[in-house]
């Protein structure tokens, strides 16, 4: 029977059986009235078994109130008793969810410098795990070489990924939140990424020499990485790792007067300083899902609306070759930053003609798109052998350079029903039905 490795309670049950990892685990229990009373001494961290929200419950230093409950999108609540704290938690914790509590008091025993990291561990095709990135959550100024006990961080992270994921072949990327203080190392949180995760896909595609130049620069989104990307690019995109249909995507632009223009959906707002910008992201992005930060590509437009192209690749089974089945261009609705909300879907040739791209150049671009899609599908297909359908979203910038924004392991073939040429969709449908019948 497959183990549930995504829920935090299940993860804790598995990891605590590993004697190499138990020294790095906080005491953890399911949140109940009795466990709260037992472990609420100084500092508790409460997290849902599934999801990204986090609640802190701490003992206050003054004599007015004994405990304070804080979370990113709520005003701090002061409680005079454990009972009052539990009653308040019941109002802010979703009733349909289970929560764990972690006794994080060891982090606050002394005034030692604490540093928090997101460590990405990736599995290759030989089933070997390797640390591919160590990212500071809040400190954008310190280089990798200043990380305390980097070798130990890597050793523990690899042990966690290999022991937790084990034989779950569909998972190739694990992100581990680690806090260090002096010689101590604590496992604060673990995020096992689905195959369709944008961060997991980026880890695979960015290692392909012919594709890496086509990928926008990408990193896990933290306050530190956000500031670094804003300094380098001035315009960036924040995307949920597990989002679909463009939901949750935010574009942020740094203006000449130092304010931030935020664009999501067709809505816009201005944020006046860095502190408020980080606070906005913490509440509206980082606390809802693990996200990536990405350089914004100024893609070409048709009638002042951005457009990109979905290329669909199919194969019969894991031993078959990939073939390009269809292509369609998505033109974003007016005032939208992503093409997922499309005002029209048209053939690629028509799109390039309307964008004033000559036929010879358009043919070269389409050939490069097909080639890139097939290379990406070939590599992703080696990791995810059950996948027989992959969609690549690609586009060109204002200079005519080609970019690959994403490869979708569950592409929506319904897009192709909106083309005038209905034979394209029928051909896709026939191939899909043939695959399902053979499998």
Secondary structure in CASP SS format (residue, H / E / C, confidence):
PFRMAT SS
TARGET T0000
AUTHOR 0000-0000-0000
METHOD secondary structure of the structure
MODEL  1
X C 1.00
X C 1.00
X C 1.00
X C 1.00
X C 1.00
X C 1.00
X C 1.00
X H 1.00
X H 1.00
X H 1.00
X H 1.00
X H 1.00
X H 1.00
X H 1.00
X H 1.00
X C 1.00
X C 1.00
X C 1.00
X C 1.00
X C 1.00
X C 1.00
X H 1.00
X H 1.00
X H 1.00
X E 1.00
X C 1.00
X C 1.00
X E 1.00
X E 1.00
X E 1.00
X C 1.00
X C 1.00
X H 1.00
X H 1.00
X H 1.00
X H 1.00
X H 1.00
X H 1.00
X H 1.00
X C 1.00
X C 1.00
X C 1.00
X E 1.00
X E 1.00
X E 1.00
X E 1.00
X E 1.00
X E 1.00
X C 1.00
X C 1.00
X C 1.00
X C 1.00
X C 1.00
X E 1.00
X E 1.00
X E 1.00
X E 1.00
X E 1.00
X E 1.00
X C 1.00
X C 1.00
X C 1.00
X C 1.00
X C 1.00
X C 1.00
X C 1.00
X E 1.00
X E 1.00
X E 1.00
X E 1.00
X E 1.00
X C 1.00
X C 1.00
X E 1.00
X E 1.00
X E 1.00
X E 1.00
X E 1.00
X E 1.00
X C 1.00
X C 1.00
X H 1.00
X H 1.00
X H 1.00
X H 1.00
X H 1.00
X H 1.00
X H 1.00
X H 1.00
X H 1.00
X H 1.00
X H 1.00
X C 1.00
X C 1.00
X C 1.00
X C 1.00
X C 1.00
X C 1.00
X E 1.00
X E 1.00
X E 1.00
X E 1.00
X E 1.00
X H 1.00
X H 1.00
X H 1.00
X H 1.00
X H 1.00
X C 1.00
X C 1.00
X C 1.00
X C 1.00
X C 1.00
X E 1.00
X E 1.00
X E 1.00
X E 1.00
X E 1.00
X E 1.00
X E 1.00
X E 1.00
X E 1.00
X E 1.00
X C 1.00
X C 1.00
X C 1.00
X C 1.00
X C 1.00
X E 1.00
X E 1.00
X E 1.00
X E 1.00
X E 1.00
X E 1.00
X E 1.00
X E 1.00
X C 1.00
X C 1.00
X C 1.00
X C 1.00
X C 1.00
X C 1.00
X C 1.00
X H 1.00
X H 1.00
X H 1.00
X C 1.00
X C 1.00
X C 1.00
X H 1.00
X H 1.00
X H 1.00
X H 1.00
X H 1.00
X H 1.00
X H 1.00
X H 1.00
X H 1.00
X H 1.00
X H 1.00
X H 1.00
X H 1.00
X H 1.00
X H 1.00
X H 1.00
X C 1.00
X C 1.00
X C 1.00
X C 1.00
X C 1.00
X C 1.00
X C 1.00
X E 1.00
X E 1.00
X E 1.00
X E 1.00
X E 1.00
X E 1.00
X E 1.00
X E 1.00
X E 1.00
X C 1.00
X C 1.00
X E 1.00
X E 1.00
X E 1.00
X E 1.00
X E 1.00
X E 1.00
X E 1.00
X E 1.00
X E 1.00
X E 1.00
X C 1.00
X C 1.00
X C 1.00
X C 1.00
X H 1.00
X H 1.00
X H 1.00
X H 1.00
X H 1.00
X H 1.00
X H 1.00
X H 1.00
X C 1.00
X C 1.00
X C 1.00
X H 1.00
X H 1.00
X H 1.00
X H 1.00
X C 1.00
X C 1.00
X E 1.00
X C 1.00
X C 1.00
X E 1.00
X E 1.00
X E 1.00
X C 1.00
X C 1.00
X H 1.00
X H 1.00
X H 1.00
X H 1.00
X H 1.00
X H 1.00
X H 1.00
X H 1.00
X H 1.00
X H 1.00
X H 1.00
X C 1.00
X E 1.00
X E 1.00
X E 1.00
X E 1.00
X E 1.00
X E 1.00
X C 1.00
X C 1.00
X C 1.00
X C 1.00
X C 1.00
X C 1.00
X C 1.00
X C 1.00
X C 1.00
X E 1.00
X E 1.00
X E 1.00
X E 1.00
X E 1.00
X C 1.00
X C 1.00
X C 1.00
X C 1.00
X C 1.00
X E 1.00
X E 1.00
X E 1.00
X E 1.00
X E 1.00
X C 1.00
X C 1.00
X E 1.00
X E 1.00
X E 1.00
X E 1.00
X E 1.00
X C 1.00
X C 1.00
X H 1.00
X H 1.00
X H 1.00
X H 1.00
X H 1.00
X H 1.00
X H 1.00
X H 1.00
X H 1.00
X H 1.00
X H 1.00
X H 1.00
X H 1.00
X C 1.00
X C 1.00
X C 1.00
X C 1.00
X E 1.00
X E 1.00
X E 1.00
X E 1.00
X E 1.00
X C 1.00
X C 1.00
X C 1.00
X E 1.00
X C 1.00
X E 1.00
X E 1.00
X C 1.00
X C 1.00
X E 1.00
X E 1.00
X E 1.00
X E 1.00
X E 1.00
X E 1.00
X E 1.00
X E 1.00
X E 1.00
X E 1.00
X C 1.00
X C 1.00
X C 1.00
X C 1.00
X C 1.00
X C 1.00
X C 1.00
X C 1.00
X E 1.00
X E 1.00
X E 1.00
X E 1.00
X E 1.00
X E 1.00
X E 1.00
X E 1.00
X E 1.00
X E 1.00
X C 1.00
X C 1.00
X C 1.00
X C 1.00
X C 1.00
X C 1.00
X C 1.00
X C 1.00
X C 1.00
X E 1.00
X E 1.00
X E 1.00
X E 1.00
X E 1.00
X C 1.00
X H 1.00
X H 1.00
X H 1.00
X H 1.00
X H 1.00
X H 1.00
X H 1.00
X C 1.00
X C 1.00
X C 1.00
X C 1.00
X H 1.00
X H 1.00
X H 1.00
X H 1.00
X H 1.00
X H 1.00
X H 1.00
X H 1.00
X H 1.00
X H 1.00
X H 1.00
X H 1.00
X H 1.00
X H 1.00
X H 1.00
X H 1.00
X H 1.00
X H 1.00
X H 1.00
X H 1.00
X H 1.00
X H 1.00
X H 1.00
X H 1.00
X H 1.00
X C 1.00
X C 1.00
X C 1.00
X C 1.00
X C 1.00
X E 1.00
X E 1.00
X E 1.00
X E 1.00
X E 1.00
X E 1.00
X E 1.00
X E 1.00
X E 1.00
X C 1.00
X C 1.00
X C 1.00
X C 1.00
X E 1.00
X E 1.00
X E 1.00
X E 1.00
X E 1.00
X E 1.00
X E 1.00
X C 1.00
X C 1.00
X C 1.00
X C 1.00
X H 1.00
X H 1.00
X H 1.00
X H 1.00
X H 1.00
X H 1.00
X C 1.00
X C 1.00
X C 1.00
X H 1.00
X H 1.00
X H 1.00
X H 1.00
X H 1.00
X H 1.00
X H 1.00
X H 1.00
X H 1.00
X H 1.00
X H 1.00
X H 1.00
X H 1.00
X H 1.00
X H 1.00
X H 1.00
X H 1.00
X C 1.00
END
